[in-house]
Amino acid sequence: MGRLVLLLTSPRVAPGLLTGQAWRLLRDADLVCCASTSAPLAAAVAAAGVDVVERPPALDALLDAGSAQTVVWLTEPGDTELPERLGLDFARRNKALEVGGHRWELEVATGSYDLPGARVLDLVAVMNRLRTACPWDREQTHLTLVHYLIEETYETVEAIEAGDSDDLREELGDLLLQIAFHARIGQEDPGRPWDIDDVAAGIVDKLVRRHPHVFADVAVSGPGDVETNWHTLKTAEKARTSALDGVPLAMPALTLADKLLSRSAQAGHPAAVGAGPTVTDAEQLGDLLLQTVAAAREAGLDAEQSLRSALRRFASDVRARELG
C-alpha cells in the first residue's frame, strides 16, 4: 500500500521552519516532489539535504513513481487548490485507487503551525498593500484618522456594554486596523520612522518593567500593591513633577473628572469640594447625572463645558497645593 502525503505549511512561517515530525517524514519518504523546485519551501527542503523532484500535479503522473511506497508532496503555503483537487480525485476513485500497479492512500500532514498572533502579519501585509495601491489610504495622515480612532473606540465600548461577543470581536478588529494604519504611516516618517514592531516592542518592554512581581523578584500582597507599584514606576519613568501630568484633557468631562480625582487622591491631594447627594448604586447615580444634565438644559447651560471649567479650577488648585 502506497502513501501520498500532502505536507501543508503556514504562509506566516518562514519556509524550512518545519516540525520535527515533518522533517522525519521528509527524510524517510521514498520520494519528495513538488510543482516547482524553485518555490521557497521546495528550495529550503532541498537545501537541507532532502532530494526534491519536480513533478506535474496531475494525480496519475504524481503517483507514477515506480516502487515508491511513500510520496510526499510539498504544498506551497497558501495553496489550497491542489489539496482540494487531489482529495476530490481520491474520493471519486474511492479506495480502489491503483496507479502504476500500486494501491495508494491519501494523508495530510501539517509541517508548520501558526503561533498566536500570526494573523496580525496578514493585517500588516494588507495594510502595506492598501497604503501603496489605494488612493484614499495613501492620502491619510495621523491627523485625518483621529476621528475614525475615536469613533471605533466608542463603538468598541458600546459592544462591551451591550454584551455582544461577536460585535465586540468585530469592533476590536476595526480598532486594531487603526493601530496598524497609524503604524504604517509611522514607517514613512522621514526623520524618525517607526513601525508596528516598534509599537509592539514598546508596550512589551513597558509591561515587563511595570510588572516586577511577575518578571522580577518584587513581592506584592494583592491588586492594590500592583496598582501602587505601577503608578510609582510610571511617575519615575515619565519624570513628572505633578500628579496631573499626562492626563489627556481631551477626554469626555466625566471620564476626565474621575481621572483627575483619582490622580490627586493618590498624590495626597483629595478633592476639596462640597459634599454632594448620597448615592448607593449605579442606577441611582445614573439618574442623578441625568437629572443634572436636564437641569443644565433647563437653565440654558452646557453641562459638559461647565464640568470642564470646574475641572480646570480643580487642577489649578491641585498644582498650587503641590507647589506649596
C-alpha positions as CSV (number, residue, x, y, z in Angstrom):
1,M,0.0,0.0,0.0
2,G,1.5,3.3,-1.0
3,R,1.0,6.6,0.8
4,L,0.6,10.1,-0.8
5,V,1.2,12.6,1.9
6,L,0.3,16.3,1.4
7,L,2.6,18.4,3.6
8,L,0.8,21.6,4.4
9,T,2.6,24.7,5.8
10,S,1.7,28.1,7.1
11,P,2.3,31.2,4.8
12,R,3.1,33.0,8.0
13,V,6.1,30.8,8.9
14,A,9.4,31.0,7.1
15,P,10.0,28.2,4.6
16,G,12.0,25.4,6.1
17,L,10.8,26.0,9.7
18,L,9.1,22.7,10.0
19,T,8.1,20.4,12.8
20,G,10.4,17.6,13.8
21,Q,7.7,15.2,12.7
22,A,7.6,16.9,9.2
23,W,11.4,16.6,8.8
24,R,11.3,12.9,9.8
25,L,8.6,12.3,7.2
26,L,10.6,14.1,4.5
27,R,13.8,12.2,5.3
28,D,12.1,8.8,5.5
29,A,10.0,9.3,2.3
30,D,10.8,7.3,-0.8
31,L,10.0,10.3,-3.0
32,V,9.6,14.0,-2.2
33,C,8.1,16.0,-5.0
34,C,6.6,19.4,-5.8
35,A,5.3,21.5,-8.7
36,S,8.4,23.7,-8.8
37,T,11.8,23.1,-7.2
38,S,12.4,26.8,-7.3
39,A,9.5,27.5,-4.9
40,P,10.6,28.7,-1.4
41,L,9.5,25.6,0.5
42,A,11.0,23.2,-2.0
43,A,14.2,25.1,-2.1
44,A,14.5,25.1,1.7
45,V,13.9,21.4,1.9
46,A,16.5,20.7,-0.8
47,A,19.0,22.9,0.9
48,A,18.6,20.7,4.0
49,G,19.8,17.7,2.0
50,V,16.5,16.2,1.0
51,D,16.1,15.3,-2.7
52,V,13.1,17.1,-4.2
53,V,11.8,16.1,-7.6
54,E,9.7,18.4,-9.8
55,R,6.5,16.5,-11.0
56,P,3.2,17.6,-12.6
57,P,0.4,17.8,-10.1
58,A,-1.9,15.6,-12.1
59,L,-2.7,12.6,-9.9
60,D,-1.6,9.8,-12.2
61,A,1.6,11.5,-13.1
62,L,2.3,12.3,-9.5
63,L,1.9,8.7,-8.3
64,D,3.6,7.0,-11.2
65,A,6.7,6.6,-9.1
66,G,7.6,3.0,-9.7
67,S,8.0,1.1,-6.5
68,A,7.8,4.2,-4.2
69,Q,5.8,3.4,-1.1
70,T,5.7,6.9,0.5
71,V,5.4,10.0,-1.7
72,V,5.4,13.4,0.0
73,W,4.1,16.4,-2.0
74,L,5.3,19.8,-0.8
75,T,2.3,22.0,-0.9
76,E,3.3,25.7,-1.1
77,P,1.9,27.9,1.7
78,G,-1.5,29.3,0.7
79,D,-2.1,26.7,-2.0
80,T,-5.5,25.2,-1.1
81,E,-6.5,24.4,-4.7
82,L,-4.2,21.4,-5.1
83,P,-5.1,19.6,-1.8
84,E,-8.8,20.0,-2.6
85,R,-8.4,18.8,-6.1
86,L,-6.4,15.7,-5.1
87,G,-8.8,15.0,-2.3
88,L,-11.7,15.1,-4.7
89,D,-9.9,12.9,-7.2
90,F,-9.2,10.3,-4.5
91,A,-12.8,10.5,-3.3
92,R,-14.1,9.9,-6.9
93,R,-11.9,6.9,-7.3
94,N,-12.8,5.6,-3.9
95,K,-10.5,3.3,-2.0
96,A,-9.7,1.2,-5.1
97,L,-7.1,3.7,-6.3
98,E,-4.4,2.0,-8.3
99,V,-1.7,3.8,-10.2
100,G,1.4,2.2,-11.6
101,G,0.4,-1.2,-10.2
102,H,0.2,0.2,-6.6
103,R,-2.7,0.9,-4.3
104,W,-2.5,4.4,-2.7
105,E,-4.0,6.2,0.3
106,L,-4.1,9.9,0.8
107,E,-2.8,11.5,4.0
108,V,-2.4,15.1,5.1
109,A,0.4,16.3,7.4
110,T,0.9,19.7,8.9
111,G,4.5,20.9,8.6
112,S,4.2,24.2,10.4
113,Y,1.6,25.9,12.6
114,D,0.7,29.5,13.2
115,L,1.6,30.9,16.6
116,P,-0.9,33.0,18.5
117,G,-1.0,36.4,16.8
118,A,0.3,35.1,13.5
119,R,-2.7,36.6,11.6
120,V,-1.5,40.1,12.6
121,L,1.1,39.5,10.0
122,D,-1.7,39.3,7.4
123,L,-3.1,42.6,8.6
124,V,0.3,44.2,8.2
125,A,0.6,42.8,4.7
126,V,-2.9,44.0,3.8
127,M,-2.2,47.4,5.2
128,N,1.0,47.7,3.3
129,R,-0.9,46.9,0.1
130,L,-3.6,49.4,0.8
131,R,-1.1,52.2,1.6
132,T,0.5,51.7,-1.8
133,A,-2.4,50.7,-4.0
134,C,-5.5,52.6,-2.7
135,P,-5.8,56.3,-3.4
136,W,-7.8,57.0,-0.3
137,D,-5.5,55.1,2.1
138,R,-2.4,56.8,0.5
139,E,-3.6,60.3,1.4
140,Q,-4.4,59.6,5.1
141,T,-2.3,61.1,7.9
142,H,-2.2,60.6,11.6
143,L,-4.4,63.7,11.9
144,T,-7.0,62.7,9.4
145,L,-7.5,59.4,11.1
146,V,-8.2,60.8,14.5
147,H,-12.0,60.9,14.2
148,Y,-12.0,57.3,13.0
149,L,-9.9,56.2,16.0
150,I,-12.4,58.0,18.4
151,E,-15.4,56.6,16.6
152,E,-14.1,53.0,16.6
153,T,-13.2,53.3,20.3
154,Y,-16.7,54.3,21.2
155,E,-18.2,51.6,19.0
156,T,-16.0,49.1,20.9
157,V,-17.2,50.4,24.2
158,E,-20.8,50.1,23.0
159,A,-20.2,46.5,22.1
160,I,-18.8,45.8,25.5
161,E,-21.7,47.4,27.2
162,A,-24.2,45.5,25.0
163,G,-22.5,42.2,25.9
164,D,-22.4,41.2,22.3
165,S,-19.3,39.0,21.9
166,D,-19.5,38.7,18.1
167,D,-19.9,42.5,17.8
168,L,-17.0,43.1,20.2
169,R,-14.7,40.9,18.2
170,E,-15.6,42.8,15.0
171,E,-15.1,46.2,16.7
172,L,-11.8,45.2,18.2
173,G,-10.7,44.3,14.6
174,D,-11.7,47.8,13.5
175,L,-9.7,49.3,16.4
176,L,-6.8,47.1,15.5
177,L,-6.9,48.4,12.0
178,Q,-6.5,51.9,13.3
179,I,-3.3,50.8,15.1
180,A,-1.9,49.1,12.0
181,F,-2.8,52.1,9.9
182,H,-1.0,54.6,12.2
183,A,2.0,52.3,12.4
184,R,2.2,52.0,8.6
185,I,2.1,55.8,8.3
186,G,4.8,56.0,11.0
187,Q,7.1,53.9,8.7
188,E,7.1,56.9,6.3
189,D,8.3,59.5,8.8
190,P,11.4,61.0,7.1
191,G,13.0,61.9,10.3
192,R,12.3,59.1,12.8
193,P,10.4,56.3,11.2
194,W,8.8,53.6,13.3
195,D,6.6,50.6,12.5
196,I,4.2,48.2,14.2
197,D,7.1,46.1,15.6
198,D,8.4,49.2,17.4
199,V,4.8,49.8,18.8
200,A,4.7,46.2,20.0
201,A,8.2,46.3,21.4
202,G,7.4,49.4,23.3
203,I,4.4,48.0,25.0
204,V,6.1,44.7,25.8
205,D,9.0,46.5,27.4
206,K,6.6,48.6,29.4
207,L,4.5,45.7,30.6
208,V,7.7,43.8,31.8
209,R,9.0,46.9,33.6
210,R,5.8,47.6,35.4
211,H,5.1,44.1,36.5
212,P,8.2,43.4,38.6
213,H,6.2,41.0,40.7
214,V,5.8,38.8,37.6
215,F,9.1,39.3,35.8
216,A,11.4,40.1,38.7
217,D,11.6,39.4,42.4
218,V,9.2,42.1,43.8
219,A,6.6,40.7,46.2
220,V,3.1,42.0,46.3
221,S,0.2,41.2,48.6
222,G,-2.6,41.9,46.2
223,P,-4.0,44.0,43.4
224,G,-3.6,47.2,45.4
225,D,0.1,46.8,45.6
226,V,0.3,46.1,41.9
227,E,-1.6,49.4,41.1
228,T,0.6,51.3,43.5
229,N,3.8,49.9,42.0
230,W,2.5,50.7,38.5
231,H,1.9,54.4,39.3
232,T,5.2,54.7,41.2
233,L,7.2,53.2,38.3
234,K,5.2,55.3,35.8
235,T,6.0,58.5,37.7
236,A,9.7,57.7,37.8
237,E,9.8,56.8,34.1
238,K,8.0,60.0,33.0
239,A,9.9,62.2,35.4
240,R,6.6,64.1,36.1
241,T,6.5,67.0,38.5
242,S,2.7,66.9,39.1
243,A,0.3,64.1,39.8
244,L,-1.8,65.5,37.0
245,D,0.9,65.5,34.3
246,G,0.0,63.2,31.4
247,V,-3.8,63.3,31.9
248,P,-5.3,63.9,28.4
249,L,-7.6,66.9,28.9
250,A,-9.5,66.0,25.7
251,M,-11.2,63.1,27.4
252,P,-15.0,63.4,28.0
253,A,-15.7,65.5,31.1
254,L,-17.0,62.7,33.3
255,T,-14.0,60.4,32.4
256,L,-11.6,63.3,32.9
257,A,-13.2,64.1,36.3
258,D,-12.7,60.6,37.5
259,K,-9.1,60.5,36.3
260,L,-8.2,63.9,37.9
261,L,-9.8,62.9,41.2
262,S,-8.0,59.6,41.2
263,R,-4.6,61.1,40.4
264,S,-5.0,63.8,43.0
265,A,-6.1,61.4,45.7
266,Q,-3.2,59.1,45.1
267,A,-0.8,62.1,45.4
268,G,-2.4,63.0,48.8
269,H,-4.4,65.9,47.5
270,P,-8.1,64.8,47.7
271,A,-10.8,66.9,46.2
272,A,-11.7,69.9,48.3
273,V,-15.3,70.1,47.1
274,G,-18.6,70.2,48.9
275,A,-20.4,67.1,49.8
276,G,-22.9,66.0,47.1
277,P,-26.1,63.9,47.3
278,T,-25.6,60.4,48.7
279,V,-25.8,57.6,46.1
280,T,-25.9,53.9,46.9
281,D,-25.9,52.2,43.4
282,A,-25.1,52.8,39.8
283,E,-28.7,53.2,38.7
284,Q,-29.3,55.9,41.3
285,L,-26.1,57.7,40.2
286,G,-27.1,57.5,36.6
287,D,-30.5,59.0,37.4
288,L,-28.8,61.8,39.3
289,L,-26.4,62.6,36.5
290,L,-29.3,62.6,34.0
291,Q,-31.2,65.0,36.3
292,T,-28.2,67.2,36.5
293,V,-27.9,67.4,32.7
294,A,-31.7,68.1,32.4
295,A,-31.4,70.9,35.0
296,A,-28.5,72.4,33.0
297,R,-30.5,72.3,29.8
298,E,-33.4,73.9,31.6
299,A,-31.1,76.7,32.7
300,G,-29.6,77.1,29.3
301,L,-26.2,75.8,30.4
302,D,-23.8,73.3,28.8
303,A,-23.2,70.5,31.3
304,E,-20.1,69.2,29.6
305,Q,-18.4,72.6,29.4
306,S,-19.5,73.5,32.9
307,L,-17.8,70.4,34.3
308,R,-14.7,71.1,32.2
309,S,-14.5,74.6,33.7
310,A,-14.8,73.1,37.2
311,L,-12.1,70.6,36.4
312,R,-9.7,73.3,35.2
313,R,-10.2,75.1,38.5
314,F,-9.7,71.9,40.4
315,A,-6.5,71.1,38.5
316,S,-5.1,74.6,39.2
317,D,-5.8,74.1,42.9
318,V,-4.1,70.8,43.0
319,R,-1.0,72.1,41.2
320,A,-0.9,75.1,43.6
321,R,-1.0,72.7,46.6
322,E,1.8,70.6,45.1
323,L,4.0,73.7,44.8
324,G,3.1,74.9,48.3
